[in-house]
Amino acid sequence: MATQPERHASTKDASTWSSYEVALATVQAGHADGITYILTPDDPFGAIDLDHCRDLETHSIDIWAQLFLERGRFTYTEVTPSGTGCRIWGLANGEPLHKKYTLKAGSREFEPDKQIAVELFRRTHKALTITGYRLDIISELTNLDSVFDWAGIWAERRKAEAAAAEEAARAVNGGNGFDSSGCAYSVDEIERFVRGGAPAGENRSELFHTIVGHYVGCGWDQEKIFELMQQFPDGIGGRYLQEERLQSEINRSARKYGKEELPVFDNSGWVNGGPASVAPQPQPQPPTPSPPPPPWEDDPELDEEDDVEDQPADDEVDDDDGTVEDDELDEPPEQSELPPLYAHGSADPRPATTWLVKHIVPAKGPGLWSGQWGTGKTFGVLDLAAMVGTGQPFLGHAIKRQCGVLFIAAEGAGQVRLRFDAVWKEKCGNSQERAPFYWYEIVNGC
């Protein structure tokens, strides 16, 4: 309470509130840290809280929160008192709304266990602090009813997606395997299991195969995996090491995730079955036999000159009445400018589609990855490049052809190295020093 700072105010008792001038004087006198506004059902105002979305050191805002800020870009927005959240203020005329959605950050790759929250307040009782720490230069309030509607749909979909993902994880290897969506553990967890063994309650055998599958996806061969695991008698491979069958179990597990001899990219390039550095050479074709000579060329009694005169020329036709016509009948048909016409039910002469990423990226042909600013397009493309380079699944879709990537940075060139280093470390840790990834930072002629 501004008039009695040692007491708490009530959001439903107006007698515990005061005017702005009194509250400001209390703060300026050092008796309080800031000013709080009390929303009521009669107010024309609404607010949306975005919790745990802002970094205190870098001041960067998570992409999911940027989507909200983009929706409310024409109204006043500010940082919350904690510094880790954002609040969107505006006008609201819709039905009363007081709801909180508690979710996970959503990305399995980036802080998968991070808890976030979205709170929606419209025509309800709520105390909200005003910080004045604006996120932009806008100082007006605009209507937020459409943003409230969108926010509810967004949050409900995220809840449904999270529930479906958890159900799928439980259905595949008890939720801890190397399934179609990739390894369920972070690089740090995998390294901890390699050194210290399976945690209590985990299926040790399944976890062992999961870890081998992770290293297979990073391009390791069986010998390299064996060299790592044999160093830790108390680790995930300790039992197999004691029974002198660690190498055979690694080989068996590697075959589970792919062919036995795995392609690897090291400092010297692709080895052990990777993409060929030299294009396959065409096989020589046998010479086409010449047609047999006309019978008159072999008969010495035929007069060569008379014979040539009596024979029709190559471009003449001897019709039924014995006359010789010109080559009008042999002229090629006129070419149509129309595109090829296809009919339903007819055979398709074109080859079947081959995939780089199954059902997403074809092996040949152009593609377009588009979206508005702040939606993570560059991060997505770099993640795709890392998955193509390691053979790990991309968005749950199998990599059909492991290969290198050439990236042309038309913008943000100075961040390519930093960004790709981050995604490569997240996917493979320190297991592979170099990736088959190259880029240009200067684009000429564009």
RODO-2510 file (C-alpha; in nm, 4 decimals, decimal comma):
residues 446
     n   res          X          Y          Z
     1     m     0,0000     0,0000     0,0000
     2     a     0,1395     0,3401    -0,0997
     3     t    -0,0024     0,4991     0,2146
     4     q     0,1228     0,2171     0,4396
     5     p     0,4187     0,0447     0,2669
     6     e     0,4463    -0,2151     0,5444
     7     r     0,1029    -0,3543     0,4484
     8     h    -0,0086    -0,5449     0,1391
     9     a    -0,2818    -0,4156    -0,0883
    10     s    -0,5725    -0,6263    -0,2152
    11     t    -0,6631    -0,6540    -0,5814
    12     k    -1,0325    -0,6567    -0,4856
    13     d    -1,0343    -0,3849    -0,2196
    14     a    -1,0104    -0,0374    -0,3707
    15     s    -0,9622     0,1160    -0,0269
    16     t    -0,6098    -0,0311    -0,0237
    17     w    -0,5148     0,1524    -0,3427
    18     s    -0,4016     0,5091    -0,3942
    19     s    -0,3548     0,7596    -0,6735
    20     y    -0,0578     0,7597    -0,9090
    21     e     0,0790     1,0765    -0,7470
    22     v     0,0792     0,9196    -0,3998
    23     a     0,2360     0,5957    -0,5263
    24     l     0,5060     0,7888    -0,7126
    25     a     0,5898     0,9951    -0,4038
    26     t     0,6247     0,6760    -0,1974
    27     v     0,8698     0,5295    -0,4501
    28     q     1,0678     0,8541    -0,4737
    29     a     1,0949     0,8605    -0,0954
    30     g     1,2563     0,5159    -0,1055
    31     h     0,9723     0,3315     0,0676
    32     a     0,8944     0,1072    -0,2328
    33     d     1,0715    -0,0304    -0,5384
    34     g     0,8102     0,0475    -0,8039
    35     i     0,4519     0,1200    -0,8974
    36     t     0,1854    -0,1455    -0,9516
    37     y    -0,1348    -0,0947    -1,1459
    38     i    -0,4459    -0,2858    -1,0411
    39     l    -0,6451    -0,4282    -1,3307
    40     t    -1,0200    -0,4650    -1,2725
    41     p    -1,3103    -0,6081    -1,4766
    42     d    -1,4207    -0,2515    -1,5518
    43     d    -1,0872    -0,1464    -1,7016
    44     p    -1,0414    -0,1082    -2,0783
    45     f    -0,6917    -0,2516    -2,0424
    46     g    -0,5406    -0,5959    -2,0932
    47     a    -0,1933    -0,7451    -2,0495
    48     i     0,0022    -1,0496    -2,1626
    49     d     0,2931    -1,1754    -1,9514
    50     l     0,5757    -1,3749    -2,1116
    51     d     0,7823    -1,5368    -1,8353
    52     h     1,1375    -1,6753    -1,8533
    53     c     1,2051    -1,5562    -2,2092
    54     r     1,4813    -1,2958    -2,1686
    55     d     1,8496    -1,3448    -2,0876
    56     l     1,9767    -1,1172    -1,8118
    57     e     2,3283    -1,0880    -1,9544
    58     t     2,2752    -1,0679    -2,3296
    59     h     1,9191    -0,9265    -2,3161
    60     s     1,8271    -1,1641    -2,5979
    61     i     1,4636    -1,2748    -2,6158
    62     d     1,3565    -1,6302    -2,6992
    63     i     1,2019    -1,6835    -3,0406
    64     w     0,8689    -1,8008    -2,8985
    65     a     0,8369    -1,4704    -2,7115
    66     q     0,9391    -1,2742    -3,0203
    67     l     0,6329    -1,4197    -3,1936
    68     f     0,4128    -1,2591    -2,9267
    69     l     0,5986    -0,9281    -2,9476
    70     e     0,5571    -0,9303    -3,3243
    71     r     0,1816    -0,9745    -3,2815
    72     g     0,1722    -0,6810    -3,0414
    73     r     0,4260    -0,4640    -3,2205
    74     f     0,1930    -0,1605    -3,2397
    75     t     0,1324    -0,1319    -2,8655
    76     y     0,3378    -0,0605    -2,5532
    77     t     0,5713    -0,3397    -2,4373
    78     e     0,8209    -0,3501    -2,1515
    79     v     1,0536    -0,5733    -1,9506
    80     t     0,9118    -0,7137    -1,6270
    81     p     1,0706    -0,6412    -1,2846
    82     s     1,2697    -0,9655    -1,2811
    83     g     1,4357    -0,8753    -1,6113
    84     t     1,3696    -1,2255    -1,7430
    85     g     1,0207    -1,1608    -1,8787
    86     c     0,8287    -0,9271    -2,1092
    87     r     0,4831    -0,7740    -2,0809
    88     i     0,2537    -0,6514    -2,3554
    89     w     0,0032    -0,3813    -2,2561
    90     g    -0,3023    -0,2794    -2,4579
    91     l    -0,6746    -0,2196    -2,4775
    92     a    -0,9237    -0,5078    -2,4571
    93     n    -1,2995    -0,5436    -2,5035
    94     g    -1,3407    -0,9224    -2,5045
    95     e    -1,4728    -1,1621    -2,2446
    96     p    -1,3004    -1,1754    -1,9025
    97     l    -0,9820    -1,3803    -1,9185
    98     h    -0,7384    -1,4795    -1,6442
    99     k    -0,5355    -1,7799    -1,7538
   100     k    -0,1819    -1,9101    -1,7195
   101     y    -0,0141    -2,1639    -1,9503
   102     t     0,2964    -2,3344    -1,8105
   103     l     0,4970    -2,5021    -2,0856
   104     k     0,8435    -2,6230    -2,1669
   105     a     1,0677    -2,4237    -2,3955
   106     g     0,9607    -2,6615    -2,6708
   107     s     1,2903    -2,7265    -2,8488
   108     r     1,4559    -3,0550    -2,7542
   109     e     1,7885    -2,9114    -2,8719
   110     f     1,7771    -2,5801    -2,6801
   111     e     1,7163    -2,6039    -2,3034
   112     p     1,4560    -2,8820    -2,3303
   113     d     1,3640    -2,8655    -1,9599
   114     k     1,3322    -2,4874    -1,9431
   115     q     0,9931    -2,3875    -1,8069
   116     i     0,8165    -2,0933    -1,9681
   117     a     0,4804    -1,9362    -1,8955
   118     v     0,2246    -1,7250    -2,0784
   119     e    -0,0315    -1,5357    -1,8680
   120     l    -0,3366    -1,3629    -2,0161
   121     f    -0,5227    -1,0888    -1,8254
   122     r    -0,8340    -0,9179    -1,9606
   123     r    -1,1169    -0,7624    -1,7574
   124     t    -1,0015    -0,9358    -1,4402
   125     h    -0,8458    -0,8534    -1,1012
   126     k    -0,4679    -0,8495    -1,1273
   127     a    -0,1788    -0,6431    -0,9895
   128     l     0,0894    -0,5733    -1,2508
   129     t     0,4020    -0,3674    -1,1962
   130     i     0,4907    -0,0920    -1,4430
   131     t     0,8685    -0,0783    -1,4991
   132     g     0,8963     0,1758    -1,7812
   133     y     1,1780    -0,0365    -1,9290
   134     r     1,0389    -0,0194    -2,2811
   135     l     1,1295    -0,2680    -2,5547
   136     d     1,0706    -0,0125    -2,8309
   137     i     0,9761     0,3520    -2,8752
   138     i     0,5994     0,2932    -2,8841
   139     s     0,4168     0,4621    -2,5953
   140     e     0,0554     0,4097    -2,7066
   141     l    -0,1968     0,1356    -2,6328
   142     t    -0,3785    -0,0474    -2,9131
   143     n    -0,6443    -0,3187    -2,9043
   144     l    -0,5116    -0,6657    -2,8099
   145     d    -0,8235    -0,8811    -2,8481
   146     s    -0,6920    -1,0538    -3,1628
   147     v    -0,3603    -1,1192    -2,9855
   148     f    -0,5436    -1,2769    -2,6913
   149     d    -0,7301    -1,5084    -2,9311
   150     w    -0,4095    -1,6073    -3,1098
   151     a    -0,2230    -1,6603    -2,7807
   152     g    -0,4841    -1,9070    -2,6529
   153     i    -0,4677    -2,1115    -2,9734
   154     w    -0,0864    -2,1053    -2,9708
   155     a    -0,0655    -2,2252    -2,6100
   156     e    -0,3238    -2,5016    -2,6508
   157     r    -0,1431    -2,6358    -2,9574
   158     r     0,1885    -2,6350    -2,7735
   159     k     0,0315    -2,8296    -2,4883
   160     a    -0,1125    -3,0840    -2,7314
   161     e     0,2193    -3,1204    -2,9167
   162     a     0,4081    -3,1715    -2,5900
   163     a     0,1604    -3,4366    -2,4763
   164     a     0,1869    -3,6183    -2,8096
   165     a     0,5670    -3,6058    -2,7990
   166     e     0,5747    -3,7519    -2,4478
   167     e     0,3383    -4,0289    -2,5515
   168     a     0,5525    -4,1121    -2,8539
   169     a     0,8669    -4,1144    -2,6399
   170     r     0,7105    -4,3610    -2,3982
   171     a     0,6074    -4,5844    -2,6863
   172     v     0,9585    -4,6087    -2,8321
   173     n     1,2110    -4,7916    -2,6147
   174     g     1,0434    -4,6664    -2,3008
   175     g     1,1096    -4,3094    -2,4108
   176     n     1,4887    -4,3280    -2,3844
   177     g     1,5976    -4,4721    -2,7177
   178     f     1,7508    -4,3533    -3,0403
   179     d     1,4262    -4,3306    -3,2341
   180     s     1,3138    -4,1461    -3,5476
   181     s     1,3412    -3,8097    -3,3751
   182     g     1,7040    -3,8612    -3,2769
   183     c     1,8746    -3,9321    -2,9474
   184     a     1,6653    -3,8472    -2,6424
   185     y     1,9689    -3,7439    -2,4351
   186     s     2,1905    -3,4358    -2,4480
   187     v     2,5602    -3,4600    -2,5283
   188     d     2,6503    -3,3893    -2,1642
   189     e     2,4217    -3,6700    -2,0427
   190     i     2,5689    -3,9157    -2,2915
   191     e     2,9228    -3,8344    -2,1836
   192     r     2,8202    -3,8763    -1,8199
   193     f     2,6706    -4,2197    -1,8952
   194     v     2,9847    -4,3252    -2,0830
   195     r     3,1981    -4,2444    -1,7798
   196     g     2,9672    -4,3335    -1,4926
   197     g     2,7228    -4,5901    -1,6264
   198     a     2,3447    -4,6006    -1,6456
   199     p     2,1468    -4,4085    -1,3818
   200     a     1,9226    -4,5950    -1,1403
   201     g     1,6085    -4,7276    -1,3015
   202     e     1,7373    -4,7085    -1,6596
   203     n     1,7638    -5,0124    -1,8867
   204     r     2,1413    -5,0455    -1,9195
   205     s     2,1317    -5,2472    -2,2419
   206     e     1,8949    -5,0053    -2,4181
   207     l     2,0999    -4,7090    -2,2985
   208     f     2,4186    -4,8695    -2,4305
   209     h     2,2644    -4,9133    -2,7766
   210     t     2,1323    -4,5571    -2,7646
   211     i     2,4796    -4,4183    -2,6968
   212     v     2,6389    -4,6262    -2,9706
   213     g     2,3674    -4,5002    -3,2055
   214     h     2,4529    -4,1421    -3,1113
   215     y     2,8193    -4,1875    -3,1962
   216     v     2,7285    -4,3698    -3,5182
   217     g     2,5201    -4,0674    -3,6156
   218     c     2,8188    -3,8437    -3,5478
   219     g     3,0283    -4,0427    -3,7957
   220     w     3,2333    -4,2577    -3,5557
   221     d     3,3416    -4,6053    -3,6547
   222     q     3,3363    -4,8996    -3,4148
   223     e     3,7063    -4,8803    -3,3295
   224     k     3,6757    -4,5196    -3,2169
   225     i     3,3719    -4,5982    -3,0008
   226     f     3,5596    -4,8931    -2,8468
   227     e     3,8653    -4,6762    -2,7720
   228     l     3,6424    -4,4347    -2,5818
   229     m     3,4399    -4,6844    -2,3794
   230     q     3,7284    -4,9071    -2,2770
   231     q     3,8769    -4,6158    -2,0822
   232     f     3,5907    -4,6244    -1,8290
   233     p     3,5461    -4,9589    -1,6476
   234     d     3,2600    -4,8076    -1,4432
   235     g     3,0882    -4,6620    -1,7474
   236     i     2,8067    -4,7840    -1,9669
   237     g     3,0320    -5,0392    -2,1354
   238     g     3,1925    -5,1643    -1,8142
   239     r     3,0095    -5,4958    -1,7955
   240     y     3,0851    -5,5827    -2,1566
   241     l     3,4465    -5,4803    -2,0998
   242     q     3,4772    -5,7199    -1,8041
   243     e     3,3272    -5,9997    -2,0124
   244     e     3,5678    -5,9176    -2,2996
   245     r     3,2891    -5,8644    -2,5476
   246     l     3,2698    -5,4846    -2,5614
   247     q     3,3945    -5,4715    -2,9214
   248     s     3,1423    -5,7292    -3,0418
   249     e     2,8536    -5,5515    -2,8677
   250     i     2,9548    -5,2220    -3,0260
   251     n     2,9694    -5,3877    -3,3681
   252     r     2,6292    -5,5462    -3,3163
   253     s     2,4767    -5,2191    -3,2030
   254     a     2,6341    -5,0264    -3,4921
   255     r     2,4754    -5,2675    -3,7389
   256     k     2,1412    -5,1910    -3,5764
   257     y     2,1697    -4,8287    -3,6833
   258     g     2,3269    -4,8765    -4,0258
   259     k     2,5823    -5,0623    -4,2263
   260     e     2,8795    -5,2127    -4,0477
   261     e     3,1453    -5,0098    -4,2261
   262     l     3,0385    -4,6529    -4,1536
   263     p     3,1347    -4,3455    -4,3568
   264     v     3,3496    -4,1024    -4,1608
   265     f     3,4658    -3,7488    -4,2369
   266     d     3,7997    -3,6594    -4,0833
   267     n     4,0710    -3,4020    -4,1497
   268     s     4,1720    -3,5790    -4,4698
   269     g     3,8170    -3,5904    -4,6086
   270     w     3,5658    -3,8730    -4,6484
   271     v     3,6899    -4,2210    -4,5723
   272     n     3,5430    -4,5662    -4,5275
   273     g     3,2593    -4,5534    -4,7732
   274     g     3,1756    -4,1841    -4,7750
   275     p     3,0708    -3,9945    -5,0850
   276     a     3,3185    -4,0532    -5,3658
   277     s     3,5598    -3,7697    -5,4360
   278     v     3,5735    -3,8587    -5,8036
   279     a     3,2652    -3,8896    -6,0165
   280     p     3,2098    -4,2386    -6,1622
   281     q     3,3554    -4,2707    -6,5068
   282     p     3,1273    -4,3850    -6,7919
   283     q     3,1805    -4,7404    -6,9077
   284     p     3,3124    -4,7793    -7,2658
   285     q     3,0431    -4,8858    -7,5081
   286     p     3,1096    -5,1512    -7,7743
   287     p     3,1388    -5,0060    -8,1256
   288     t     2,8201    -5,0100    -8,3321
   289     p     2,8593    -5,2559    -8,6238
   290     s     2,8388    -5,1035    -8,9716
   291     p     2,5401    -5,2067    -9,1857
   292     p     2,6170    -5,4672    -9,4567
   293     p     2,7068    -5,3191    -9,7972
   294     p     2,4465    -5,3261   -10,0775
   295     p     2,4603    -5,6488   -10,2773
   296     w     2,5686    -5,4722   -10,5923
   297     e     2,8914    -5,3546   -10,4312
   298     d     3,0026    -5,7167   -10,3954
   299     d     2,9160    -5,8158   -10,7601
   300     p     3,2074    -5,7387   -10,9964
   301     e     2,9835    -5,7913   -11,3031
   302     l     2,7604    -5,4959   -11,2185
   303     d     2,8493    -5,1687   -11,3817
   304     e     2,8989    -4,9279   -11,0940
   305     e     2,7921    -4,6150   -11,2809
   306     d     2,4771    -4,7729   -11,4298
   307     d     2,3918    -4,9221   -11,0961
   308     v     2,4077    -4,5870   -10,9182
   309     e     2,1902    -4,4238   -11,1812
   310     d     1,9288    -4,6985   -11,1637
   311     q     1,9023    -4,6910   -10,7830
   312     p     1,6729    -4,4376   -10,6159
   313     a     1,8489    -4,1638   -10,4235
   314     d     1,8400    -4,1769   -10,0422
   315     d     1,5837    -3,8981   -10,0260
   316     e     1,3550    -4,0356   -10,2983
   317     v     1,0622    -4,2746   -10,2869
   318     d     0,9573    -4,5068   -10,5701
   319     d     0,5780    -4,4987   -10,5622
   320     d     0,3350    -4,7425   -10,7176
   321     d     0,3315    -4,5835   -11,0636
   322     g     0,7080    -4,6035   -11,0994
   323     t     0,7772    -4,2337   -11,0659
   324     v     1,0257    -4,0942   -10,8183
   325     e     0,9054    -3,8234   -10,5756
   326     d     1,1064    -3,5872   -10,3565
   327     d     1,1478    -3,6237    -9,9805
   328     e     0,8373    -3,4365    -9,8682
   329     l     0,7073    -3,7502    -9,6919
   330     d     1,0277    -3,7778    -9,4851
   331     e     1,0217    -3,4252    -9,3427
   332     p     1,0094    -3,4248    -8,9591
   333     p     0,6735    -3,3297    -8,8092
   334     e     0,6334    -2,9735    -8,6874
   335     q     0,7345    -2,9354    -8,3225
   336     s     0,4592    -2,8185    -8,0838
   337     e     0,5299    -2,5354    -7,8414
   338     l     0,2933    -2,6824    -7,5846
   339     p     0,4351    -2,8561    -7,2761
   340     p     0,4094    -3,2360    -7,2472
   341     l     0,0547    -3,3584    -7,1906
   342     y    -0,0024    -3,6294    -6,9287
   343     a    -0,3096    -3,8471    -6,8866
   344     h    -0,4372    -4,0088    -6,5702
   345     g    -0,3683    -4,3801    -6,5695
   346     s    -0,0777    -4,3586    -6,8116
   347     a     0,2695    -4,4757    -6,7110
   348     d     0,5058    -4,2069    -6,5791
   349     p     0,8348    -4,2319    -6,7709
   350     r     1,0165    -4,0133    -6,5204
   351     p     1,2325    -4,1790    -6,2522
   352     a     1,0978    -4,2049    -5,8974
   353     t     1,1904    -3,9254    -5,6564
   354     t     1,5109    -3,9802    -5,4625
   355     w     1,5453    -3,8083    -5,1273
   356     l     1,8212    -3,6340    -4,9371
   357     v     1,5914    -3,6048    -4,6333
   358     k     1,3023    -3,8471    -4,6662
   359     h     0,9780    -3,6777    -4,7728
   360     i     1,1254    -3,3296    -4,7092
   361     v     1,4294    -3,2519    -4,9260
   362     p     1,4794    -3,4209    -5,2644
   363     a     1,8262    -3,5310    -5,3707
   364     k     1,8146    -3,2931    -5,6695
   365     g     1,6333    -2,9713    -5,7389
   366     p     1,5779    -2,6265    -5,5840
   367     g     1,3896    -2,5593    -5,2624
   368     l     1,2676    -2,2615    -5,0600
   369     w     1,2890    -2,2136    -4,6822
   370     s     1,0928    -1,8975    -4,6067
   371     g     0,9440    -1,7142    -4,3121
   372     q     0,9340    -1,3807    -4,1338
   373     w     1,2222    -1,2413    -3,9323
   374     g     1,2982    -1,3989    -3,5977
   375     t     1,1484    -1,7391    -3,6774
   376     g     1,4836    -1,9214    -3,6804
   377     k     1,5293    -1,9803    -4,0537
   378     t     1,9107    -1,9653    -4,0425
   379     f     1,9286    -2,1859    -3,7335
   380     g     1,6990    -2,4362    -3,9035
   381     v     1,9096    -2,4501    -4,2181
   382     l     2,2307    -2,4926    -4,0177
   383     d     2,0654    -2,7687    -3,8147
   384     l     1,9726    -2,9379    -4,1436
   385     a     2,3346    -2,9064    -4,2591
   386     a     2,4572    -3,0729    -3,9381
   387     m     2,2084    -3,3578    -3,9741
   388     v     2,3036    -3,4154    -4,3388
   389     g     2,6697    -3,4208    -4,2365
   390     t     2,6195    -3,6691    -3,9509
   391     g     2,3333    -3,8800    -4,0849
   392     q     2,1176    -3,8170    -3,7771
   393     p     1,7412    -3,7704    -3,8363
   394     f     1,6135    -3,4213    -3,9157
   395     l     1,2728    -3,3384    -3,7631
   396     g     1,2056    -3,7102    -3,7346
   397     h     1,2868    -3,7794    -4,1004
   398     a     1,5725    -4,0102    -4,2011
   399     i     1,8766    -3,8785    -4,3880
   400     k     1,8897    -4,0862    -4,7050
   401     r     2,2264    -3,9599    -4,8265
   402     q     2,4980    -3,8406    -4,5893
   403     c     2,6977    -3,5667    -4,7596
   404     g     2,8714    -3,2320    -4,7212
   405     v     2,7145    -2,8860    -4,7488
   406     l     2,8160    -2,5631    -4,9231
   407     f     2,6483    -2,2613    -4,7583
   408     i     2,6363    -1,9174    -4,9237
   409     a     2,5845    -1,6519    -4,6564
   410     a     2,3975    -1,3715    -4,8298
   411     e     2,3510    -1,2038    -4,4899
   412     g     2,4757    -1,2497    -4,1363
   413     a     2,8065    -1,3801    -4,2709
   414     g     2,9971    -1,2978    -3,9537
   415     q     2,7728    -1,5280    -3,7468
   416     v     2,7964    -1,8425    -3,9611
   417     r     3,0991    -1,9889    -3,7831
   418     l     2,9598    -1,9182    -3,4362
   419     r     2,6148    -2,0565    -3,5155
   420     f     2,7356    -2,3735    -3,6859
   421     d     2,9900    -2,4390    -3,4095
   422     a     2,7016    -2,4287    -3,1615
   423     v     2,4752    -2,6686    -3,3486
   424     w     2,7654    -2,9062    -3,4237
   425     k     2,8673    -2,9169    -3,0569
   426     e     2,5060    -2,9782    -2,9541
   427     k     2,4672    -3,2693    -3,1973
   428     c     2,8088    -3,4337    -3,1621
   429     g     2,9825    -3,2698    -2,8661
   430     n     3,3575    -3,3017    -2,9059
   431     s     3,3345    -3,6321    -3,0919
   432     q     3,4185    -3,4840    -3,4321
   433     e     3,6523    -3,1895    -3,4777
   434     r     3,5565    -3,1039    -3,8351
   435     a     3,2282    -3,1176    -4,0196
   436     p     3,1811    -3,1472    -4,3978
   437     f     3,0582    -2,7861    -4,4021
   438     y     3,1954    -2,5000    -4,6119
   439     w     3,0665    -2,1483    -4,6703
   440     y     3,1228    -1,8257    -4,8621
   441     e     3,0929    -1,4944    -4,6765
   442     i     3,1080    -1,2747    -4,9880
   443     v     2,8314    -1,2910    -5,2475
   444     n     2,9133    -1,1271    -5,5797
   445     g     2,6660    -1,0356    -5,8481
   446     c     2,3564    -1,0420    -5,6229
***
